Amino acid sequence: MKKTVAIILAILTAFSLFSSIASAEATPTKAKDPLKFNEDGSFKIMQIADIQDVVLFRPLTRMFITDLLEKEKPDLVVLTGDNIAPGSGQLISWLIKKNIDNFMKIFENKKVPVAIVYGNHDADRNCLTKEEQWEIYEKYDCFIGVRDSEELTGYGTYYLPVNASDSDKHKFTLWFFDSQERNTENDLGGYGCVAKDQINWYVRTEKAITAANGGNKIPSFAFQHIIIPEIYDVLYKVGEVNSETGEITELEAPGAYLKEQTITEDGIVYGFPEEYADEDTFLSETCCPPKYSNGQADALVDNGNVLGIAVGHDHVNCFVIPYKGLDIVQTPTSSFGSYGDINRGARVITLNENDLTDYETEMIYFREYYDLSDKKLYNRYVFNSECDDFTIKDRLVAMVKYIFS
C-alpha cells in the first residue's frame, strides 16, 4: 500500500482536529468484575483492529468508536494490536501515554471492559517496551488484561474466563496471544510467529482448565494480531506467475472461487473459496502471516473446542473461513489513522450461553453507519482517509470544502 507523504498527512490531521466532536464525559467506573453472560444468555464482543494512530487522533475514528459503543453496547472490547503507530513515541514516553489515552478514555467513559493484544507495530520504534506500555493500560479502570503468569516470548499472552449468567461457573474462555513482530527464529524473513513457549503455555493452561471442569472441555475463542499461516492452506491456488514475463498461468482450482478477489504470494495466485463468501468477504490485499508455523493452529484444532481465532493486521481484508473446524476470522481496520479503504469497520462476535458450540458475527462499517450523502460529512471522510481511492489532491480539496462549508 502506498503511504502518503508524512508532512502532508500531518497537515491534514492537524486540520481535521478542528472538526472534532466533543463527547460527554462520564464518570469512570471499575470494570474489574469477572466477565459474565447476560441474563438472556448473550455475551457480545466488539473487535477493534489496527487503530494505529498518533498523538493527533483522527476525529472520525473517535466519533466512530464512540457511536459504536453507544449503539452496540458490547460486554467486552478487544483491541487486536497495532493499537498505536510505529514511531509515534520514539523519544518521549508522554507521546505513547497520550496515544493510548486517545482511545482508552473512550472506553473508560463508556464503562466497557477492554482487553488487548499487541501487534507488530506497538513497540516498533517506540521508546517504551510492551511491558512498560502494559503499565499504562493498567492505569485505566476499564482495562482487564492479565499480566503474563510466567516469562513468555513477547508480552500479553493470557486468558479470560466468561462465567455463567447465574453463577461463578467458568462457561467460556477467551484466549489472547502476542503474535510477535518480525521473524528472528530462522532465515525465512517476514513477520513473527506465536512462539513455542506460548503454545506450550496454552496447552498446559487449557488442560488445567479442563481438569478443573471435571474433565469437560470449555468452549473458547482466540484473539491475536497477525493471521495464522494456515490461511494459505484454505485459499484456492488458482494461478502461477511467470517470474520472467509476469504472465499468469491458470491452474485448475479445486472449486469455485471469487475471481474478482485474488491475491498473489510467492508467485502463486490465490482465490477465496466462493462457498464461504458473503457480503462481508473482501480479499483486497495479500494476507501477511508468518512464513512458518510453530504449531499454534494445530494446538487450537487439537483442543477441539476453539470456535475461531480473530485477527487484524491486514487492514483491507475481511472474511470468515474454516480451517479444520477452526474459523479464521479476519477483521479490517476500524481506524482512519493508517491505510484502509471504504470497508473500515468493527466486528461484533456474539456468544450464546445456551449453545456454546457456535457464535454469530457481523461487521459494522463506517460507510453504513453514517449518511455519506451529506456533503459536509463526506468531505470530512475524504480528508481523514488514508485510502487508495483518494489522492492527495482529493483530500486537500475535500479539506478546503469542509473548512469553508
Secondary structure, DSSP 8 states (H G I E B T S, - for coil): -----HHHHHHHHHHHGGG-------------S-EE--TTSEEEEEEE----B-SS--HHHHHHHHHHHHHH--SEEEEES--B-TTTTSS-HHHHHHHHHHHHHHHHHHT--EEEE--SSTTTT-SS-HHHHHHHHTTSTTB-----SS--SSS--EEEEEE-TTSS-EEEEEEE----SB--SSTT-SB----HHHHHHHHHHHHHHHHHTTT----EEEE-SS--TTHHHHSEEEEEE-TTT--EEE---SS-EEEEEEEEETTEEEEEEGGG--TT-EE-S-----SS--SHHHHHHHHS-EEEEEE-SSTTEEEEEEETTEEEEE-----SSS-B-TT-EEEEEEEETT-TT-EEEEEEEHHHHS-TTSHHHHHHHHHH--BTTS-HHHHHHHHHHHHT-
